[in-house]
Amino acid sequence: MEKRILALDSQILDAIQKCPFYTFLNFIKNYRPNEVIAPMERGDLGHTMLEVYYRLLQKGFAWNDAVEQATIKGREHYQDLKLDLQTSEWLVKTFHQYTEYYKYDGIKVLGVEEPFSFIIHEDDELIVAYEGKIDLHAEFPVLGVSIYDHKWRQARADYIGLDNQLIGYSIAVNSNLVYINEVGLQKSYEPEKKFRRVPIPIGDGVKKRWLKNTIFWAKILDHSIQTNVWPQSHLKTPPLGISQCVKCTYNRICNSENDNEMERKIQDHFHIGERWSAHREEGLVNGE
């Protein structure tokens, strides 16, 4: 009997842990909201400029040429987004502030948008692979060699190593330390307050337990795929104790009286988009 292959990444893992029905709508049906999700588009534009910038530095381009080409690419890219011009240009300006601030950091770029995949489980019926893509793999004179995940933020955030994405990265590169490269979008802050490279230590014990947990959740996902059963979750989240559904993309679908109303809301407010993949290729979740 041919084994089923289930590949997941941190976004799919986050989703199945949060709500199976959300996972179904997002990663099986590929429903995308018609309205603009501004934070996602801001992150998309920011990541695009940083990707071009660091790829050119890796190829040996001069700093000013890398900045110029990344800016051109960014401005071309935001023509395809729904961000307003003022917001788009503020991201470009923030990118310029960022590159100026880190101009003399001595970076040696080792990899940009590096994909990885490794097997975390195999039995007689199922193979589970974990996949991802690392934003930046680099060496610095003081920090040494490590990996960096870019986060474009409107406000400073707190981070902890108990994070599916970061733990997966640390296992993929066999490291106990990863970094968040935080790019702040605050208009009133000086660069030294806006830009941070935050070290996140992740111990071997944490990674070992994470692997066991991820295999467990992967089996739950596989069971949902095989049985087509996708229960809803209405978990309350701190600090206010408000349902996580309040900010869920699909809450209007769940807040329906019957299947006909659900279908009408799907038709009115969503469209079928590209299938998600950490590698921007076909198919992470198999078995639809």
QUISULJO-V848225 format. One record per backbone hydrogen bond with DSSP energy under -0.5 kcal/mol. CO is the residue of the C=O (numbers start at 1). NH is the residue of the N-H. Records with the same first field share a line. If there is no record, write none. Layout:
CO=NH, NH
This chain:
4=6, 127
5=7
6=129
8=131
9=13
10=14
11=15
12=16
13=17
14=18
15=19
19=23
20=24
21=25
22=26
23=27, 28
24=28, 29
25=31
30=273
32=271
36=38
37=40, 41
38=42
39=43
40=44
41=45
42=46
43=47
44=48
45=49
46=50
47=51
48=52
49=53
50=54
51=55
52=56
53=57
54=58
55=59
56=61
57=60
62=66
63=67
64=68
65=69
66=70
67=71
68=72
69=73
70=74
71=75
72=76
73=77
74=78
76=79
77=80
78=81
84=88
85=89
86=90
87=91
88=92
89=93
90=94
91=95
92=96
93=97
94=98
95=99
96=100
97=101
98=102
100=103
102=105
105=141
107=109
108=139
111=137
113=115
114=134
116=132
118=130
121=128
125=4
126=123
127=6, 129
128=120, 121
129=8
130=118
132=116
134=114
135=113
136=138, 148
137=110, 111
138=146
139=108
140=144
144=140
146=138
147=179
148=136, 150
149=181
151=153, 183
153=185
161=163
163=167
164=168
165=169
166=170
167=171
168=172
169=173
170=175
171=174
176=202
178=200
179=149, 181
180=182, 198
181=151
182=184, 196
183=153
190=193, 194
191=195
194=184, 196
196=182, 198
197=199
198=180
199=201
200=178
203=207
204=208
205=209
206=210
207=211
208=212
209=213
210=214
211=215
212=216
213=217
214=218
215=219
216=220
217=221
218=222
219=223
220=224
221=225
222=226
223=227
224=228, 229
228=230
231=21
235=244
237=241, 242
242=237
243=246
244=247
245=248
248=251
250=253, 254
251=255
254=256
258=262
259=263
260=264
261=265
262=266
263=267
264=268
265=269
266=270
269=34
271=32, 273
276=284
277=280
284=7, 286
